[in-house]
Amino acid sequence: MATQETATASPRAHVLEWAPVVCKASNVNASLSDLVRARVGRVADPHTGQDLDAAGAVRGVGVDGDRVAVAVALGYPAAGWHQALAREVEAAAREVEGVAAATVEVTSRVHAHQVRSGLTPLPEVKNIVAVASGKGGVGKSTTAVNLALALAAEGASVGVLDADIYGPSIPKMLGFSGRPDSPDGKTIVPARAHGLQGMSIGMLVGEETPMIWRGPMVTQALDQLLNATRWDGLDYLVIDLPPGTGDIHLSLAQKVPVSGAVIVTTPQEIATLDARKALKMFEKVEVPVLGIVENMAVHVCSNCGHAEHVFGEGGGAWMAQEYGVPLLGSLPLDIRIREQADSGAPSVAADAGSDLAQAYRAIARRTAARLSLQAKNKRIGFPNIVVQDT
């Protein structure tokens, strides 16, 4: 079992003309290596807002005569960007005088990042990302599952936890069917679909069974779903929160090692009013807000192509600026998103090459990149040890 300190390399590393080279111990080559490292270190990462040097992403430069090899390791999954980054780094290296050819290797590694003081990351889960809205009807659950799918498409191991006990929708959206297995009667094996691991109260009760529970029972159910599920080596666990800022949100923030939160809103002022409450709640409980996703930003008519801002314009950008957090991306009001989620294959899974899938993947890269800027978490959870006289 991987510890929380272990960095896992993405299986989707991109290599441009990689060939082994030898760094000769000469002053000329040492100088050339330094020059190349300095130049490629200035290449900007649009997802973090830093250059590669500030992010510590330039892991090595090898020199063989007038040929150089550069190794870059990002701190977040970005398989969809590896190729473009490799080309940019290659071009930067070749700008250095004395370099005739450059080869570049780009990989991604995901670490566990700091959580609230006094909490320890879960076994087998490096980072927990909560998706909240403060208001229903803004497409939060659809955004959460597509974010999870996009993180997986970028090279990460991802799970989804449906924290909406009263109105679970994740099983329908991801096509989960049947009751989950429990090999020991105490723990639960997560469902799997589209490369994701998932768990929801909706998998344990009938589809039409109402959960008529008071607050304490709901928070206890969430705790069991989170801690009794046999998550398997996750880089990210995306938690889809219910609307509002109630018992579940408070319990999650205080007792669950959440690494960061994503706020989903539509542009209209009524939606941003409630989204702001969700954002302030996370600030008060010391959970970093990674950014805002503006959903249903614009509708483009499928017949005539006319674009119309049905729910207003610029609300997400205004909110991001007001609270000093990034706007992770804007998504359209598109019938395909609804149809694909209803069919059990959300947009990223249904059509990986579509404009919608690429929009979600861009949001996923920015989300993970923002999280990668936080300090690493070196705490490891150990079981309780009881010493008894025998």
Secondary structure, DSSP 8 states (H G I E B T S, - for coil): ---TT--EE-TT-EEES--------SHHHHHHHHHHHHHHHT-EETTTTEETTTTT-EEEEEEETTEEEEEEEESS--HHHHHHHHHHHHHHHHTSTT--EEEEEEEEEE--B--STT----TTEEEEEEEE-SSTTSSHHHHHHHHHHHHHHTT--EEEEE--SSS--HHHHHT--S----TTSS-B--EEETTEEEEEGGGTS-TT------HHHHHHHHHHHHHHB---SEEEEEEE--SSSSHHHHHHHHHS---EEEEEE-SSHHHHHHHHHHHHHHHHTT--EEEEEE-S--EE-TTT--EE-TT-SSHHHHHHHHHT--EEEE----HHHHHHHHTT--HHHH-TTSHHHHHHHHHHHHHHHHHHTS-B--------------
